[in-house]
Amino acid sequence: MNIPEKVTAISQNIGKVLLGKEEAISLALIALACQGHVLIEDAPGLGKTTLALGLAKSLGCSFGRIQFTPDLLPSDITGFNMYDLKSGAKTFVPGGIMHQMILADEINRTSPKTQAALLEAMQEGQVTVDGQTIPLPVPFMVMATQNPLEFAGTYPLPEAQMDRFFLRIRLGYPKFPQEYDILTRHQTGSPSLDLSPVIGAEDILAMQRQVYEITVSKPIKQYIASIAGASRHHGEIQMPVSPRGSIALMRASMAYALLCGRSFVLPDDVQKMVVPVLAHRLALYPAARAKKRTGEDVLQAILTSLPVPAAS
C-alpha cells in the first residue's frame, strides 16, 4: 500500500470504535509520521482514551498504558534498579515507558515532578536511571490524555512539557448523526476495542523517512518564519512560538502533504496545521485571558494579518 492507502486503512480501523472524528485521527497520524507526541485534551467522556487505544491497536507495535494518579512516582515511569544485598548486583526493572506506543492517561492528574519524568523520553528517546542511559524502542510515541485544567484534581503541565507535545487534539462533542450512531452501537453492549493491527513498525519507520522527502519551498519557509515572528511581537502573547514550534509546524505541513499524496507543501497545509501545532505552546498575558482570548483566537488573527505566498 502507498501512504494515502495506509492512512485510509488506519483511519477506517479506528473509525470502527470512534465515530465522526476523522480530523482528530488524521492529526494523530500526522504526529506519528513526524515522530511526534500527541496531547488529547477535552472534557471526560468524549473519546480521548478511545482514540489513543484505537491508534495503538491499529499499529503492530508494543503498547503500554500508564495511569497518571497523584501517587505515581517518576520511577514507575522510567524504571529503577533493584539491588541484591547479598551479591551486590543490581537488576534493572523496566518502567511503563519501555514500549513503542505509550498511553499516558490523564497526565495532568499527577504532580509536576512525575510529569517531568517524561521530558527526556519525549525529547531524546531515552531514559536515564542511576546515571545509566537506556534507549527506548523505535518507533516511539506518547499519546497523553488531559482533562481541562479547571477540573478538580488536575495540575497544569509545565511549559517545557507542553512544548514537547508535537500537536494538541481536541475532539469536541459529536454532532447529532454521530451521537445517534453511538447510541445505536451501545444499545446492545459496548463496542469492542479488540482491533487488529493494520500496519507494522517497519511501515511506520518507512513513512517517517518519507516525510523528509517532501519539498518545502523558500516562500513556504518564509511564511512559517513570519507566523513565528508575528507571535513574538503580538501584544497579547507572553510566551511566543519557539524555533522548536516553527520546526514542528514545517514538519507537520510536510506530513500533511505526504498523507494527501503530494510531494510538496502548499500554504493551505501550513494554515491547517497552525492551530493544532502552535496553540498549546502559547501563553497569553493575564489581560488577554481575562477577555476570554485563547491561543487559537490569536493565531487565527495572525494568519489573517499575514500575506499568503503564492503556490509554486
C-alpha positions in Angstrom: 0.0 0.0 0.0 1.1 3.6 -0.6 1.0 6.2 2.2 -2.6 7.5 1.5 -3.9 3.9 1.4 -2.2 3.1 4.7 -3.6 6.2 6.3 -7.1 5.3 5.0 -6.8 1.8 6.4 -5.8 3.0 9.8 -8.5 5.7 9.8 -11.2 3.1 8.9 -9.9 0.8 11.6 -10.1 3.4 14.3 -13.4 4.6 12.9 -14.9 1.2 14.0 -14.8 2.4 17.6 -14.6 6.2 17.3 -17.3 7.8 15.2 -17.1 11.1 13.4 -13.6 12.1 14.4 -11.8 11.8 11.1 -9.9 15.1 11.6 -8.6 14.0 15.0 -7.5 10.7 13.6 -5.6 12.5 10.8 -3.9 14.7 13.3 -2.7 11.7 15.3 -1.3 10.1 12.1 0.5 13.3 11.2 2.2 13.3 14.6 3.1 9.7 14.2 4.6 10.4 10.7 6.7 13.2 12.3 7.9 11.1 15.2 6.0 13.4 17.5 3.8 13.1 20.6 0.1 13.9 20.9 -1.8 15.7 23.7 -5.5 14.8 23.5 -7.3 17.4 25.6 -11.1 17.6 26.2 -13.8 17.0 28.8 -14.4 13.5 30.2 -16.4 11.1 28.1 -15.6 12.4 24.6 -13.4 9.5 23.4 -9.8 10.7 24.3 -8.7 7.3 25.6 -10.6 5.5 22.7 -8.6 7.5 20.1 -5.3 6.7 21.8 -6.1 3.0 22.2 -7.5 2.7 18.7 -4.4 4.1 17.2 -2.1 2.0 19.3 -4.0 -1.2 18.5 -4.1 -0.4 14.8 -0.3 -0.5 14.7 1.8 -3.6 15.1 3.8 -2.2 18.0 4.3 -2.9 21.7 1.9 -0.9 23.8 2.0 0.3 27.4 -0.6 2.3 29.4 0.4 4.5 32.4 -2.5 5.7 34.5 -1.3 9.0 36.0 -2.5 9.4 39.6 -1.4 11.7 42.4 0.7 8.9 44.0 2.5 7.9 40.8 6.4 8.1 41.2 9.0 9.0 38.5 10.5 5.5 38.9 7.1 4.0 37.9 7.6 5.6 34.5 11.3 5.3 33.9 12.1 2.1 35.8 14.6 1.6 38.7 17.5 -0.6 39.7 16.9 -3.3 42.3 19.9 -4.2 44.4 20.7 -7.7 45.8 22.1 -7.0 49.3 23.9 -10.4 49.3 25.7 -10.3 45.9 25.8 -6.5 45.5 24.4 -7.0 41.9 21.7 -4.7 40.5 18.9 -5.6 38.2 17.1 -3.0 36.1 13.3 -3.2 36.5 11.7 -1.5 33.4 9.1 1.2 33.9 5.9 1.8 32.0 7.7 3.9 29.4 9.6 0.9 27.9 7.2 0.4 24.9 6.8 1.7 21.4 3.3 3.2 21.9 2.5 4.8 25.3 -0.9 5.9 26.6 -0.3 8.5 29.3 -3.9 8.6 30.6 -5.0 11.7 32.4 -1.4 13.1 32.5 -2.4 16.2 34.4 -3.6 14.3 37.5 -0.1 13.6 38.8 2.4 16.0 40.3 4.8 18.1 38.1 7.8 16.1 39.4 6.3 12.9 38.0 5.3 14.7 34.8 8.9 15.8 34.3 10.0 12.1 34.1 8.6 12.1 30.6 10.8 15.0 29.3 13.9 13.1 28.4 12.0 10.2 26.9 9.9 12.5 24.7 12.7 14.7 23.5 15.7 12.2 23.2 14.0 8.8 23.0 15.9 7.6 26.1 15.7 7.5 29.9 18.5 7.8 32.5 18.3 5.7 35.6 21.1 6.0 38.2 23.4 7.5 35.6 22.8 4.8 33.1 21.2 5.8 29.8 18.7 3.4 28.3 17.4 3.8 24.8 13.7 3.4 24.1 12.3 1.2 21.4 11.5 2.7 18.0 9.1 3.9 16.7 8.3 5.7 20.0 5.2 7.8 20.6 3.5 9.2 23.7 -0.3 9.8 23.5 -1.4 11.7 26.5 -4.9 12.5 27.5 -5.7 15.5 29.7 -8.9 17.0 31.2 -9.3 20.8 31.1 -7.4 22.5 33.9 -10.5 23.8 35.7 -11.5 20.3 36.6 -10.9 19.2 40.2 -7.7 17.3 40.9 -5.6 18.5 37.9 -2.2 20.0 37.7 -1.1 22.3 34.9 1.6 20.8 32.7 4.9 22.8 32.8 5.7 24.9 29.7 8.6 22.6 28.9 6.3 19.6 28.9 3.7 21.3 26.7 6.4 22.2 24.2 7.4 18.6 23.8 4.0 17.6 22.5 4.1 17.9 18.7 0.4 18.8 18.5 -2.8 19.0 20.5 -6.0 17.4 19.6 -9.5 18.4 20.8 -12.3 16.1 20.0 -15.3 18.2 20.8 -18.9 17.0 21.2 -20.4 14.8 18.4 -23.0 16.1 16.1 -26.5 14.7 16.0 -26.0 11.9 13.4 -22.8 10.7 15.1 -24.4 10.7 18.5 -27.3 8.8 17.1 -25.0 6.1 15.7 -23.1 6.0 19.0 -26.3 5.3 20.9 -27.2 2.6 18.3 -23.9 0.9 18.7 -24.1 0.9 22.5 -27.7 -0.3 22.6 -26.8 -4.0 22.9 -23.4 -3.6 24.6 -20.2 -1.7 24.3 -18.2 -1.8 21.0 -15.0 -3.8 21.4 -11.6 -2.2 21.2 -10.2 -5.5 20.1 -8.8 -4.1 16.8 -6.3 -5.9 14.6 -3.0 -4.2 13.5 -3.2 -2.6 10.1 0.5 -1.7 9.6 3.7 -2.7 11.4 6.6 -0.9 12.9 8.6 -1.1 9.6 5.8 0.6 7.8 5.8 3.4 10.3 9.5 3.9 10.1 9.3 4.0 6.3 6.5 6.6 6.5 8.6 8.7 8.9 11.5 8.6 6.4 9.3 9.7 3.6 8.3 12.8 5.4 11.8 14.2 4.9 11.5 13.8 1.1 8.7 16.3 0.9 9.7 19.6 -0.8 9.3 22.8 1.2 9.9 25.9 -1.0 11.5 29.1 0.1 8.2 31.1 0.2 6.7 28.4 2.5 9.6 28.5 4.9 9.4 32.3 4.9 5.6 32.1 5.6 6.3 29.8 8.6 9.0 32.1 9.9 6.6 35.1 9.5 4.0 33.3 11.6 6.5 32.6 14.4 7.9 36.2 14.2 4.4 37.7 14.4 3.8 35.7 17.6 6.9 37.3 19.2 5.6 40.9 18.5 1.9 40.3 19.4 0.7 42.4 22.3 -1.4 39.5 23.8 1.2 36.8 23.8 3.5 36.4 26.8 5.3 33.3 25.6 5.5 33.1 21.8 6.4 30.4 19.3 9.9 29.0 19.8 12.1 27.6 17.0 11.0 24.1 18.1 7.5 25.2 17.3 8.5 26.5 13.9 10.2 23.3 13.0 7.2 21.3 14.2 4.9 23.4 12.0 7.1 22.8 9.0 7.3 19.0 9.7 3.5 18.8 10.3 2.9 20.6 6.9 5.2 18.1 5.2 3.4 15.2 6.8 0.0 16.6 5.8 1.2 16.9 2.2 2.5 13.3 2.3 -0.8 11.9 3.7 -2.6 13.8 0.9 -0.3 12.1 -1.7 1.7 15.2 -2.6 5.4 15.7 -2.7 5.4 19.4 -1.9 3.8 21.7 0.8 1.1 24.2 0.0 0.2 27.3 2.0 -3.1 25.6 2.8 -1.1 22.8 4.5 0.6 25.3 6.8 -2.7 27.1 7.7 -4.4 23.8 8.6 -1.5 22.9 10.9 -1.0 26.2 12.7 -3.6 25.8 15.4 -3.0 22.1 16.3 0.8 22.6 16.4 1.2 26.0 17.9 -1.8 26.9 20.1 -0.8 24.8 23.1 2.7 26.3 23.0 1.5 29.9 23.5 1.0 31.6 26.8 -1.2 34.8 26.8 -0.9 37.7 29.2 -3.5 37.8 32.0 -5.3 40.7 30.5 -5.9 38.7 27.3 -7.1 35.7 29.3 -9.5 37.9 31.2 -11.1 38.8 27.9 -11.6 35.1 27.2 -9.0 35.2 24.4 -7.3 31.9 23.5 -4.2 30.8 21.6 -6.5 29.7 18.8 -8.0 33.2 18.5 -4.7 34.9 18.4 -3.2 32.5 15.8 -6.2 33.0 13.6 -5.8 36.8 13.8 -2.1 36.4 12.9 -2.9 34.3 9.9 -5.5 36.9 8.7 -2.9 39.7 9.0 -0.1 37.9 7.0 0.1 37.7 3.2 -0.2 34.2 1.9 2.6 33.1 -0.5 1.5 32.0 -4.0 1.7 28.3 -4.6 4.5 27.3 -6.9 
